């Protein structure tokens, strides 16, 4: 579930006001004494008011209201002060204040027209020629004071589309301000911490930092090695304790937890909560925070939460974020051994966080499930075998090397006070199976696997530098989040091109390092997610780090075997351990990685106690993915064994041999063999075949792996900064007809481009002089229908891209090909291109959006001609009807589309995004709501930083520099 941050804050403001009204209002508003409107409000185009009662004397209320030193505690319009301000509102005074209009900072220059025992009157000027008025009027009431706040706005922007939205935001702010002032007058806590929206000086470097620069200011960890079964502690209690430790670690001068804007939870695997973030927020007093939860399954959650929180802070939507996760696996295991169920928290069925982040999908496809490849303890050993196969090593030699890696991990854990098992172990102890170190799945013993039976918690407090400064947090506690990146592999492990590679980690790492201006050689401490040795090798290889070098540690915690494998939350422990290291070595840059499922979901973070040169960004790079491999469980002919693992039962005895075999056509075949005759044979990189249901080795020489089938979709980046992604349908031998494999690849390519914030425009085209001939009917006849889970038919038509999309059409766009083109916002067509819906000739219908979209975008008679006559129409005719934007010479459609994409990408990102949103939504608005909805969408754009930059650049005769804010 997701909600707009602005809407969430507005809702929380209303809830806060209602709670405070128990203090502020002793009688219904209708019974309050009348307070006349102040003089001067009639001179403004728009005017709002709020009225309330306060159980305090008028003199107390006026004294508080005129005390500018306390304005941040009650006036919810207030954001920061600019320059020197007077102590109090006095007649004739002047001051400059940063206020919030529609949650956007705006500068107001105030002049005090009146200040006396009955309140004050301010007149001021704001951005873009807006004029402002603010009045406070108090009168005695039988039970204290009645207060009236008035706000007024005028100027061209206010009289235009932004006006109603802006004045509504002022009205809500005035109502909440009365409630906050009432609470202050009676000694209750006021509004949130006042955070200045102005540069903060970093004392050590002398640099002035953007106030929204994100920093980790506090870390906390809890290890509960001896669970108390008489009073077992549940995960949310451990998480709350870790957050309190993090708050203490920050050295803040205030209750930092109660001031949180965001509370993140990494879900527990040992006890399930519908809204873990909400439960933790309640325990630490963060009652006003928006709650966020990472995906239910995924060790990428900790770093993903940091990346998301840092982006929220950079974008000005939050100032203080709390991140936590906890496991009570050891307690649960101990309780189960004595046959006891804990009486821990059970939330209501409708409990849910305000927002969820991350991906939740089934972990395995049919082929993987069929052979029993359904758990990390089986998949990661298979990946290990593929890694060994690539290097060409002997099995015993390779196991000795990974045992050495894990021995070094245990030595790191021995010096980690929060490690679950701080016992240093030798490589021989780790590699040798025995009673306390059974085989799990070759080549892994128990001491090479993540230990999930732990009671561990970790927490982080991430703030803006402005919030850290306002909260009195010493700068020697600050560790900056320089960059974050997230990416996913091909989701199902059996469909990946190469089990020994991680293109997603490579892309995420390159994006984060490039953004931060750091090379791998520049890195100080590193923590690579270490559930199993193969996970470390995949990451190290992708990032260009040596994995078998004792002089280059790859963990700061000791890894998930020794430090502990707390479900999804290991990444939070890694960051919590990294931060103190960087405080002690402020010139160093540290890197952490987190992953989920089978090295499937990845998040990367870069940290340093030295400020970044470039503003933080959560990068989700779109990259050219390798071709996928079809997966099955039947080998026809011969194939090369890519990887094997011998699975063992819980008692350590062998159960079955699992094999990944690459067939001659490049597909992957998963096999399960329960016969003992092959268990002692090294089959990796050997050629095999199936004979009478048995695996037979036909060539003992080392073999090269067959490449995967050609990719049905290609992607490429264009533009000075790669802001345009071209997605090419690449099955020219069948005129780019869409089969299921192409549909899945197209959905993935569009998802990647949509997620990458650096991508501004998509271009969809076809290879070989044809756009697309529609669905691959031959494949569909065999039951392989090209429908994906989310974007639907053809991998796109149920959910077209949100970002501007251009179809570059050469040749024919027929049936499903035309339906794909109709998903684009613009069509650039060659002069010999044709478009049609010939489905009626095959007894079908264009039900993937063709009939519906042509009916809404073309005259009825033309839509009927396409559907019923079922003959293609030329591009020129459709251009005359407004469906095709440009007709260009044959062979130049892609170049013309790239030219258009470049012109779109050169414009302000907010203007483009909201402009498209408004045009798409306008057809659903009636006359009564159209102008209001337009104003609501336009307001934030017209008051944005980019709007100010655009006007300034025009006046200064230079190109604008857009920030998207």
N, C-alpha and C positions, 0 to 999 in steps of 0.2 A: 504494500500500500504506500502511496506517495501523496504528499500534499505540497502545495506551493508554500515556501517559507514565509512569504508576506502574509498569506492567509492564516498560517499557523500563528504567527506573531499577533495578528489582529484578534484571532480567537482567544489567545492566551491573555491579551490585554483586557478583553471583555470579561473573561473569567476572573482575572485579578480584580477588576473593578467591582464585580459583583460580590466577591468575598470581602473587599474593603468596605463595601456599602453597609455591611453589618455594623461597622464602626461609624461610617460617615453619615448614614441617614437614619435618624431616629423616627422619622415620619415619612409617609409617601410623598413623592415630589409634588403631587397635587396640593398638599397641605402646607407647603413651604410658603413663607411670606413672600409677597411679590417684590422683586428687585427690578427697577426700571432699566431699560437698555441705556448704556452710556452714550453720551453725546459723541457724534462723529462716525458711528457705524454706518449711518445711511449713505455716507460718501463712498462706500466700497461696493463693487459689483457683487461680491459674495460674502455672506456673513453667517456664522454659526455661533451657538451659545451652549453652555452647560451650566446646570444649577445643582447645588447640593447643600446638605447640612453638615456642620462639623460641631461636635460636642466640645467646644473650647471657646474661650472669650474672643470677641472680634480683635482685640489688641494682639492676642497671641497669633491669630491667623494672619493678620496683616504683617506682623513682625517677621514671620516665616516667609511669607510671599515676597516681601521686599528684600530679603537677605539673599543676594546673588551668590554668596558662598554656599548656599544650600539649594540653589535652583535645580541642580542635577538630581536632588533627592526626590523631587516631586513633579517638576515640569517635564512631561514626557516628550515635548517637542525639542527639548534641549539635547544637543549632541556634544558641543565643545565650545570653548571661548577662543576668540581670536584676539591676540594682543592683550594688553592690560584691561582689566575690568574694574569698575568701582566695587566697593564692598556692598553697597546697598543701592536700591533704586531711589534716587533723589531727584527732585525737580530740576530740569535742565540738563540732566546727565546724558551721556552718550556712551555706547559700547557696541562691540561687534560680537555676534553670537552665531555659532553653527547650529542650525536647527534641522529637523527632519520633516520633509514634506513627502508623503507617500514612501516613507522609509529611505529617502534619498537625501544625503547631506546637502544643505543649501545655506549660504551665508546671508545673514540679516544684519543690517546696520540700524540700530535702534536709537531713537531720541525720546527721552522721558518728557511727556507733556503734562502729566499730573502724578503726584505721589503724596499721599496724605493718610489720615487715619482710616479712610474708607477704601484704600487700595491704590491702584496705579493705572495709568494709561500710557501705552507705548505706540509710537508710529515708526515705521521703518521701511527700508527698501531691500528687495531680494534680488535673485538672479533674473536675467532676461527681462528687466523692466517691471518686475512684480513689486507692488506696494503692499505693505502689511500693517495690520493693527492688532494689538493685544491689550485687553482690558481686564482688570481684576476689581470686582466690586463686592464689598461685604456689608452686611447689615446685622444688627443684633436679632436674635431669635430666642424664644422661650427656653430652649435647651442648649443655647450656645450661639452659633453663628450660621447665617445663611450666606453662601458665596456664589457669585455668578462670574464665570469666565466667558469672555467674548473674543472671537477671532475673526479677522476680516482680511480678504484678499482682493486685489485688483490688478489690472494690467492686461496686455494683449494675450499672454498665454492663459491667464485665468478666465478671461472671457471666451476663450476658445475651447478646444476639446479637452484640455487637461483640467479645466476648472472644477468640474463636479467631483472628480476623483481627488484632487488636491484638498478641496474644502471638506470632503468626507473624512480624509485622514486627520485634518485638524480637529474636526468634531470629536472623533474617537479619542484623540490625544487630550483634549480638554476634559472630557469626562473622566478619563483615567487619572489625569492630573489632580482633579478634585479629590478623588479617592486617596491618592498618595499623600496629598496635603493633609487630609483628615487623619490618616494614620500617623503622620509626623507630629501633628499637633497633640496627639494623645500618647506619644512615645512609642508607637509601633514602628517596625522597620519601614523605610521608605522605598522608593523605586530602586532600580538596579544601579550598579556602579556607574558613575559618570566616566566615560572613556573619551578622551580628547581625540578629535579627528584631525590631528596635525602631526608633523614629523617628530620623531623621538630620537634624541641624540644617543648614540651608542658610545659609552664613555671610553672603552678600550681602544676603539678604532677612530673615534672622533667623527664618524659618519652619521648623517641624519637619515633615519629609516622611515619608509612609508609606514604609517600607523597600523596598517593591516598586515604587516609582515608576521607570519606565524612562527611561534616559538614553543618548544616543549619546556615548561617551567617547573614541572614536578613529576616525579616518578615514584611508584610504590610497588612493592612485591610482598607477598605473604607465602610462607611455606609451612604447612601443618603436617609434619612427618608422623606425628602420633595422634591419630584421630581419637576423639573422646566419644565412645559409642553410647555413653549415658546422655550426653548432650551434643549430638552430632551437628556440625556446622554445615549449613547449606551453601551452595555457590554464591548466591547474591550477598550473603553475609560476608564471605571472604572478599568478594569484589568491593563491597562498601569499605571494608577495612583497608584494602589496598588503595582506594581513592583517598581515604583520610591520611594515609601515609604519604601519598603523593602531594596532598595539600600542605602537609607539614614540611615535606622536602622543599617545596617552593619558597618557604619563608615569607609567604604573603602576609600582609598586615590586616587582611580582612578574611571573612569566611568565604573563601574562594568557591567552595562547592555550592553554596547557596546562590551564588551569582551566575551559575552556569547558564549559557544559552542553549547548549546542546549536550545531551548525555547519550553516548554510544555504548552499546553492549555487544560483545562477541559471544554468541550463544553457547551455553554450556552443553556438553554432551552427556554429563553424568546426571543432570536433572533438567527437565524441559520446562521452560517458562514461555507463555504466550507473549509476554512483554517484559523481558528481562531488563531492558533499559529503564522502563517505567518503575519496576520494583527497586532497582538500584537508586534511581533518582529520588524516590520517596525516602529511602534509608539515609541518604546523605543530605536531605533537605533541599534538593534542586527542584523545587515544585514548579518553577516557571519555565523549565527547560523543555525544548522539543526533544523527543526521544527518537533514536535511530538504532537499528539493529542490522548487523551483517547477516549473510546467508546462513541457514541452519547447518549446513555442512560446508566447511572450507577453512583450512588453515591460513588462507590469505587474509582472513578477517581483520587481524590486528593492524597490519600495515595498511590495508584498505581503509580502515576507519581513520587512521592518521591522515592519509591522503585526502579523504573526503572532508574531514574536519578542517584541514589546512586550506582547502579550496574554499570552504564556506567562510573562513576568516578572511582570506584574500579578497573575496567578493563582497565583503562588508555585511554578510548576513549573520555573522556571529562574532563574538569577542572572546568567549571562554567556552571550551569544549572539554568534557570529561570522557575518557575512554577506559573501559575496564572489561575484564573477562575473568572467569574463575572455573575451576573444576574441583569436585569432591569425589573423584574416582576411587581413591584409596578408602575413604569412608564408606562409599557404597559397596565396595567389594567386601570390606570387613563386616558390614551389616548383613550382606547376603550370606556370608559364611555362617552367621549365627541365626539366620532365618528371620531377620527383622527388616521391616520397611520403615524408612524415616517419615516423620510427620512434618515434611517441609511444605513450603508455600505452594498453593494451588490457586492459580488466577482464574477469573471468570472466563467463560467461553468467548466473550467479545473483547477481551483484552488484546491490545495490539500496539506496537510502537507507531509513532507518527510517520515513520519512513523506514523503508528497508533498502539496503544496498547490497550489491553482489549478485551472483548468479546461482540459482538453484535449479538443477535439472537432474534427471536420472543419470546415475554414474556409469551404467553399462548398457551396451547394446545387446541384441539377441545372441550374437556369436560369442561374446564374452561370457554371458550368463550361461550359455549352453555347456561350456567347458569348465565352469567353476572359477572363472577369473573375475571374482566379484568382491575382492577386498584388497586394501593396500599391501597386506603382507604377502600377497601372491603377485600383484602387478609390479611392485618395485623390484623384487628379485628378477623378474623377467626383463625389466629395463636394465638391471645390472648385467645380465647375460649379454644383452645387445651391446652395452658399452664395452664389455670384454671382447666381444666379437670384433668390434671396430678396431680396438687396439691390437688384437691378435695375440693376447696373452694366454698363458697356461692357467687352467682353473685354480690350482693350488697357489700359484704365484699371485694371481689376482686377488684371491681371498686374503692372502697375507698382506697385500697392499691396503685393502679396504679395512682390514683389522688394525693396521697401523694408523690409518686416518681416524678410526673410532677410538683408538687408544689415546691419541692426542686430544680428541674431544673430551675424554674422561679426565685428562689432566687439567684442562680448562675448568671443567666442572668442580674439580677439587678445590679451586680457589674462589668459587662462586658461593657466597653465603646463602643464596636462595636456591641452590641446586637440590633436587630431590635426592639424588644419590651421589654425593661428592666423593666417590671412591675412585682413585686412579687405578687403571687396569692395563695390563700388558697386552700387546697384540696377540700373543699366544693364548692368553686367557679368554679373549674375545672370540678368536677364531675356532677354538676347540670346543666341540659339543660335549655336554656332560649332563649330570643330573640337574644342576641349577642353571644350565645354559643349553637348553635343548635346541635341536634343529627346528626351524620354523618353515623355511622354504629356501632351498639351496640357491645361492651360497650363504644365506643369512642364518645365523644363530639368534637366539633370543637377545643377546647383548648387542646385536646390530639393528634392533628394531625399536621404534618409539615406545616408551613406557607410558601407557595411558592411565594406569592406576596410581594417580597422584592427587594430592590436595594442594593446589597452587592457585594463586591469583596474582594478577598484575594490572596496574592502572597507570594512566598518563593524564596530565593536565596540559592541554594545548591552548594557548591564548594568542591574541595579537600583541605586538609589542606595546601598543597603546594601552591595552587592558592590563598587561603586566606592569607597566609603569604606574597606572592609576591604582593598582592593587598593592603597590609598594614592594613588588618582588625584586630582590637584588639582581642586578644584571649578570652576576657570576653564576646564576642558576639557569640562565637562558641558553638553550640550544636550538638553533634555527633549523627549520625544515626547508632544505634547499630545493628539493624536487621530489616528486613522487610519480610513479608510473604503474599502470596495470595493463595486463594483456592475458588472453587465453590461448591455449593450444587448440588444435582440432579436438573437439570435446571427447570423443570416444578414442581411447588409446589404441585400439586395434585398427583405426582408420588413419592413423598418422603416417606420414611418409617414411619416417625414420625413428625408431624407438630410442636411438642413441643421440638424438638432437632435441633442442628446445628453442625453436624459432621465436616463441613468445617471450621467453626470458631475454633472449638476445635483443629483441625489439624494445622491450621495456627498459632494459639496462642501458641500451644505447640512447634511448630518448631521455632518460633521467640524467645520465652523465653529460650528454650534449647540452641539455638545458642548463645544467649547473656549471658548464665549462670545466669539467673535471675529467681526467683520463683514469683508466684503471690503475695506472702506475702512481697516480696521485693519492690513492685511497689509503687511509689509515686502518682502523679496525673494521673488520668485515664480519657479518653474521649471515651465512647462507642457511636457509631452512634445511634442517638435518633430521628428518624423520627416518630416513634410510640412507646408506652411503650413495646409492644411485642418484638421489635427489641433489646431494651436494655436488656430485660430478657433473650432472646436467647443467646446473647453474654456473659452476666454475668454468666449464668449457664454453658456455654461451657468453659469459662475461669476459673471458680471456684471463682467468685466474688459474694458477697452478693448484691442483687439488692434492698433490702428493708431495708437497714441499713443507717439511717441518718448520721452516723459518717463516712461513706465511700461514698463521692460524686463520681458519675460516669460520670460527665461532667465538663469540664473547661470553656465551652462557655455558657451553659444554654439550649442546645438542639435546635432542628429544629423548635419547636413551638415558643419559646421565643427569642432565639438568631437569629433564622431565618433559613428557608430551601432554600438556594440558589441553586435550581436545583441539578446539579451533584457535586457542589463544596463545600459542607459542610466540607468534610474532610480536605481541605486546610485551612479553618478557624480554625478547631480544632488544626492543627499543628501550625498555626500562633499564636494561643492563648497559646498553650502549651510551646512554646520556651521561652518566657520571664519568665514563672514560673520556668523553669529549670535553666535559667541563674542565678536566685536569689537563687536557692537551688541546687548547682552543684553536690551534692552527690546523688540526687534522680534520679530515672529512671521513665520516663513517658511512657504510652502506649496509642495509639490511634487506633481506628478501623473505617473502612469505609465499606459500603455495597451498593450494587446495586440491583435493581428490588425488588423481594419479599424475602429479606434476601437470595439472590441467589449468588451474587458475593461479595467476602470479601477480604479486604486488612488490614494488621496489621502493625504497626510501633512501634519501641522502640527507645527512645531518652534519652540522658543525656548530661550534660555539662562535665562529666567525660569521658575520652577516653575509648573506648571498649577494652576488652582483646583479642578479636578475630575480624578479618577483617569482615566488613559488607558483608552480602549475601542476595540477594533477593530470598527467599525460596519459592518454589511452591510444597509443600509436596504431594507425592503420598500416599494415605491412603486407607485402606480397607473400601470401601463404603458399607453402609447398602443396603440390597435388595430393589429394587424399587417396587412400587405398580402399577399395571395396573389401569387406570382411566377410568370411564365411567359415564353415566348419567341415568342408569337404574338399579334399585335394584331388584334382583331376590332372593326371600326368605327374611330372616331377616338380620339385621346388627346392629352394635353398633355406635351410634352417637359420633364421635370424637370431632366435633366442630360445632358451629353455629354462625351466625351473622345476626342481623336484619338490613337490609339496609334501609336507609331513603332517601327521595327525598331532593332536594335543599331547600324546605320550611320546612324541619324537620319532615314531616309526614312519617310514615312507608310505605315501598314499597314492600319488599319481604324478606322472611327468606331463607338464604342460609345454607345448611347443608353439612358437610363431614361425610359420613357414611362408616364404614369399614365392608365389607361383610364377610361372613364366610370363603371364600377362600382367604381372605387377600387383595383383591382388594379394591380400594376406589371408592365410588359412590358419585358424586356431585348432589345435588338436590336443586331445587328452588321452594319454596312454597309461593304463594301469598295470601293464605287464612288466615284470621286473627285469627282462633281458636287456633293455637299453639304458638302465639307470647308471651304469658305470661307464658309458660311452659318451665322449664329448662330441655332441652332434652339431655344435655351433659352426656355421659356415660350411656345413656338409650338404650334399645333394641327396634328397630322399624321395621316396614315392610310397604310395599305399598299395599293398598287395594282400588281398584277402583280409582286409581290415587291420593289417599289421604294418608298422612303419619299417621300411627297408632302406638301408643306406646303399646308394648306387654309385657314389663317388666320394672318396675320403679326402681328396685334395681340397684345400681352402677355396671357396667359391666367392665370386662377387655377387652382391645382392641385386636382383632385378629391380630396375627403377619403377616407380609407380606409373600408372597410366597418365597420359597427358592431362593437365589441369583443364577443366571445362570453362574456367573463368580466370582471367588475368586482371591484375590491378597495377596501376602505375600512378606516380605522383607528378604533378605539373605545377608551374608557377614558381615565382621567386622563392617562396617558402613552403612549397608543396601543398598549397592551399586548395588545389583542385585534384580530385581523385578520378581517374578514368577506369571504369569497370567494363571489361571487354568480354562478351560472350564468345567462347573460342571452341566451337565445334563446327568448323567450316565444312567438313565433309558431309554433314547432314544439315547444312544451312542454319547452323546454330540452334537446332531444335532443342527444346528443353526436356531433359530427362531428370530423374530425381537427383542424380549427382550434381548436375548443373544447378538445379533449384537450391540445393543445400549450399553450394559454393556461392551462389548469388546472394542468398540471405546473409551468409557470413561476411561477404565483402561489404554489403550495405551496412550491416551492424557495425563493422569495424570503422567505416567512414563516418557513420553517425556518432560513434562514441569518441572519436578523435577530435578534441577541441580545435586543433589546428586546421582541420578540413572545413572549408567553407562551402564548396560546391561539388556536386557529383555529376559525372558525365557517363551515360550508359550507351554503349555502342556494340557492334558485332564485327567479328573477324571475317575476312574473305569476301568482302563486297556485299554481304547480306546482313541485315540487322538481325532478324529472327523469323523462322518459319513456323513458330508456335510450339505446341507440345509435341514431344517425340511419340507419335502414335504407336510405333512398333514396340517401344518400351512399355507404354501404357497398356498395350494389349497383353503383355506378359505380366501385368499386375504391378509394375513399378510406376506409380502415379507421382508426378512432380509436385507434391504438396508438402510444404514444411509446417512445422508445429506452430510457428508464430506469424510469419509473413504470408503463409497460406499458398494458394495456387501459384505455380511458377516461381515460388520463392520470394514473391514481392507484392502481388496484386492486392492482398488483403490488408497490408500495412505498408504503403509507399513511404519513401524517405521523408523526414521532416525538413531536412536541409534542401536548399534549391537544387533541383535535378534537371539535367538537360539530356534528352535523347538525341543522339547523333545517328541519323538513319541513312544508310546506303542500301540500295536494292529494295528487297521486300521486307515489310513488317506486316506479317499476316497472322490471323488467328491470335494465338497467345503472344506472338511477337508484337502485334498491334496493341494488345492489352498491356504489355510491358511498356510500350511507348506512351500509352495513355496515363501511366503512373508518374510520368515526368511532368514537371512544371512548364517546360519549354520543349519544342521539337524543332530541330534543325535538320532539314532533309535535303538529300541530293535531288537534282532536277529529274532524275530517272527513278526516284523512289516511289513505291506504291504501298498503299495501306488497305487492309481489308479484313473482313470477318467472314471467311468462307465456311464456317461451321455447318450451316444449313445444308451444304452439299454432302456432308458426311453424317447427317442425321443428328447433329450436335447443336449446342448453343454456346455462345461466347459468355459463359457464366463466371469467368474470372475477372469480371469488371468491364468487359467490352461493351455489352449492350447498355449497361447502366451509365458508364462514363461517356459514351458517344451521345446518349440521349440528353445528358446534361450539358454537353459542350458543343453540340452541333444542332442545327435546325432539325425538327422532327422528320421531315421528308428525307434528309440526308442520312440520318440514323437508320431509318427504315430501309433505305436503299442498301446500306452496308449490310444490314441484318437479313433482309429478305431476298434481294437480288443476289447478294453474296459474291459480288464481283469487286475486285480492288479498284480504288480511286487513286489518281495521281496526286503527288505532293502539291502541285500547283493549284489544283482545285481545292484541296483542303486548306491551303494557305489563304485562298480567297475567302474561305469561311471562318478563318481565325483560329483553326486548330494547329496549323503549322506556323511557327514564328518566322522562319527563314527558309528560302529555297536557294540552294547554292549549286555550283557545278559539281558533277559527279566526281567522287574521290576527294572532295574537300569538306565533307560534312563535319568530320572530327575537328579539323583545324578551325572551322567557323564556330563550332560549339565551344572549343577551348577559348577562343576570343571572347565570346559572350560570357563564359565562366570567369574569365579574368576581370571583366568589367564589373560583374556582380561582386567578386571577391574584393575589389578595390573599395567598395562602399562600406559604411559603418555596419558592423556585425549586428548590433541591436536593431538598427533600422531595417535591415534586410530580414532578420528573423521575425520581428513583430509585424512588419509589412506583409509578409507571406501569411503569417497566422491570421491577420485581420482579413485579408482577401479571401482566404479559405473559409473563414467562419462567417463572413458577411452574408452568404446565401441562406444561412439559417436564422438570421435576425429579422424580426418584423420591424415595421416603421417605428413602433414605440420604443424599442430597445436599442436600435441601431446606433444612435448617436451616443447613448450612455456607454454601450459596450466599446465603441470606438475610443471614447475618452478614457475609459479604464485601461485599455491596452496602450494608448498613446502616451499617457501621462509619464510613466517612468522613462520612456525614450526621450521625450522633450526636455526632461530635467536631468538627463544622464551626463556623465563626464564626456561621452563622445559628442553629445549635442554641443556642449561648450567648446570642445576641441574643433568641431567642424566650423562653427562660426568664427572662432579665432583664426583658424587656418585660412579661411576665405578672406578675412580682413587683412591678414599678413601675407597673402599671396604665396602660400606654400602648401605642400601636400599635407593632409591631416595624418596624424598617427593615432590609430584607433586602439582602444584598450578593451572594448567590449563591455564597458561599465558605464 
